[in-house]
Amino acid sequence: MPIIAITNKLYTGSEKIIQILCEKFDCTLATDMDIIQKAHQIYSIKLATLKKVVESKQIAFNNYTHEREKCIAALKKVSSDLVGDGNYIFAGLLSHLIPREITHVMRILIEEDRTKRIEKGITAGNLSEKQVKKRMDLFDQHALAWTLSLCGKKPWDETLYDKIIPLDKLDPKTAIHMVSEHFLPFDSNDKKTIRQEVIDFKLSADIDLALSAIGQGLLVKASKGHVIVTIDKKVKKLTTFQQKIIQVVQTFSGVRLVETKIGKKYYK
């Protein structure tokens, strides 16, 4: 059940690689827009709001509505369901919603020389060089804000990925071979472990969605029924808030133990 998560800079021409990978591994493609559309349909969240959140734009009165948290939780829930189904290739920034604990996910960054990307942007979009550069810079800004908020790292940080594919240096055949080699050890890997990782991800995504109405600064992790919720924000009545979290989490099937912790950003 291969899962491949691909992030690429704008105008890299990664479509060909992605298409070949989909055919080779018999995977379904899930783009950022696909995930956004699913979240819109399932959870009745406005498309415009979801796009704003993904582009890290400011949401009016978010401290009261918690729209950003609700959107991210919905997007994460959709992603967890797709990971659970297996055989998906995620293409876009939303793949960073998949936690590092999911070990059978291969994370790839596709890069290419900026000059070549500008040329492709001009040709593909029938745009001027100035327009292409503006779009590339805007995309980079959105990507930076997104990965900093989720991972605390820049979008092109190599530590976020298992493989870097520079399209200006590698031909597609070599790139596909690199990906295939990565999955060889998983043929004999413990399927029970992979299944547990998926269960943990889906449970944490369910809890995230339920807690999103409470607000920002809640980090959820689940491991074999042990759920840890880190409170990483300002709280007035900590004990009352902790009890509220525990009550919500305990309603989920599969939860054995609930624990709350204090994060670095917490203060009374």
N, C-alpha and C positions, 0 to 999 in steps of 0.2 A: 504494500500500500504506500508507494512513494508519494511524498509531499515535497514539492520544490517551491521555495519562496524567492522570487526574483525582484530585485530593486535595480532600477537603471536611471541614468541621467536622461534628460530630455533629448530627443532626436539621436539616440544611439543606434537606431535601426535594429533593435533587439527582437523585433517581431519574427524574423526568420528563425532565429535560435529557439524562441519560445514555441513556434509552430512545430519544429522538428522534435523538440522535447515532448510535446503533447502526443505526437504520433508514436514516438519510440516507446514511451512509458504508458501509453494508452490513458493519458490524463485529460481531465477537463480543465479548461482555462477559467480562472476566476480573477478578473481585473478589479481594480478599486471601484470602478463604476458598477460592476456586477454586485459587489458586496453592498455598496450604498443602496442600490435598487432593492435588494432583498430586505435590507433593514427598513427601508421606507415602506415596503409592502407588508412586512410581517408586524412591524411595531407602529405603523401609522405616524411615522415621524416625517416632517416635511423634507423634501429633497434639498431644498435651499439651505435648511438648517444643518443637515448632514454634511453638505459640501462645505459650508462655512467652517464647521468643526475640523474637517479633514485638512482644510487650508489654513487652519489655526487662526482664523479671523475671530475678532471679539464678538461674543454673544451678549446682547443687552440684558441686564438684570440677571446674569447667570448665577450670582450668589443666592438668589431667591428661587429661580426656576430650575437650576441644575441641568439645563439643557445640554451643555457640553458633556457632562458625565453620563447622561442618559444616552446620548448619541454614541459615545465611545463604547459604552457597555453593550449597546445593540449591535454595533459593528463587530465587537469582540465575540458576541454570542453567535452571530452568523458565521464568523471565521471558525469558531470551535466546532460548529455543526459540520462544516465542510471538511475540516481536518478529520473529524470522526468518520465521515463517509469514505475518506481515503482517495487516492489517485487524483489529486488536484495540483495544479500549478498556479500559485498566487503570483500575480504580476502587478507590482505597485507598492506604494508606501504602507498600505494597510497590512501587509505581511508582517510588519513589525509588531502587530498585536499578538502574534503567536509567540508564546514564551519560550525561552531558551531550554526549558525543561523538556520540551518535546524533541527528543533526540533523533527521531527518524525524519525530521524536516531538514532538508538541505537548503542553506541560505546562500544565495548568489548575488553578487554585485556585478552588473555589466557596465563597463566603462568604455569610453572612446575619446580620442583627441578632440578638444573643443573646436578646433578649426574644421574638422571633418563633420562634427555635429552641426555646426553653423551652415555648412554647405548642404547637408541633408535637409535641414529645416527650411532653407530657402527653396530648394527643389520640391520637397513634399508639400509644403504649405503655400507655395507661390507667394512668399513673403519677402520683404526687404531684409537686409542684414540687421538693420537696427531693430526691426520688429522681432526677429528671431532671438537676438541677444536679450531683448527685454523679456521675452517669454521664458528663456532659459534662466535668467536671473530670478524671475518671480517664482519659477518652479523650485529653484534651489532654496529660496527663502522659506517657502512652504515646507519643503522637505526638512530643512534645518529645525524649524519650530516643532515639527511633528516628532522627529526622533529625539530631540532634546527633552521633550515633555514625557515621552514614553520610556526611553532608554538612557537618557542623560548623556547621549553621545551624538556627534555629528553624523549626518546620513551616509557619508562616504568613509566613515571610520572602518578600517579593515577588520577590527575585532568583532564587528557585528555579523560577519559573514564567514562561511566555510570555504568559499572559493571566490576569487576575483577573476572575471573574464574580460580582458582588454580586447575589444573587437578589432582595434587597429593593429594588434600584434598576433592575435590567434585567428585561424580560420575556423569556420563553424564546425568542421569535422573534429578538430582537436578539442574544441570546447565541449562538444557532445560526449567525447571520450572521457574527458575529465569528470563530467557529471556521472556517467555510467560507472566509473571506477569508485566513486564515492559510495554508491549503494551496494557494492559487492559484499562488504562485511555484514550487511543487514540481512542477507539471505539466511544466515544461520543464527541470527540474533534472536533473543528470547521474545517471542510474540506477546507473551504475557506482560512483559515490562512495557512494551509499546502500547498495549491495550490499556494498561493502568495509567500511563501518561495522558492518553486521550481522555479517559474518564476524569482525571484530575483537572484537565483543562476545561472540559465541559462543565464540571461542577463549579469551578472558580468563575467561569463566564456567567453561569446562572446566578450565582451570588452577587457578582458585580452588577448585574442588571437589576437585581432586587434592591441593592444598597445605593444605586445611582440616584434614587429619589432623596436620599439623605444628604448627598452633596459630594464635594470634592475631597481629595486627600485621603481616600480609603484604598489601601492596596491589599488585594486578596490573593492568597496562595492556598492551594489545596494539595494534600498528599495522603492518599489512601484513607480518606475520610477525616483527616486532621486538617482543619481550616484555621489559618492565621490571618487575621485582619489587622493591618497596621494603620493606626490613626496618624496621619502625617499632615495635620492641619490644626488650626486654632479651635479649641473646644472650651465652652464655658463650664458645663457640668459633666466632667469626664466619666464618673461612675454611671450616671444616668445614660449617657451616650453609649458606653460599653454594653450596658444591659440591653439597650435597644438593638444594637448590632447582633448580639448573641441571640436574642429572640427571633430575629429575621433569619439568621443562618441556620438555627436549629430546625426550622420548618422544612429544610431540604432533605430529601432521601439520600442516604449514603454518608451523612455527616455523623462522625463518631465523637469528635471533640472540637470545641470552638475556643480559640484563644485570641485575645486582643493584645496588641503591642503598641508602644509609642514610637513614632518615627522622629526623624531629625527636625522636621518642620513643625512638630507639635509645640504649642505653648498655651498656658492657661489664659 
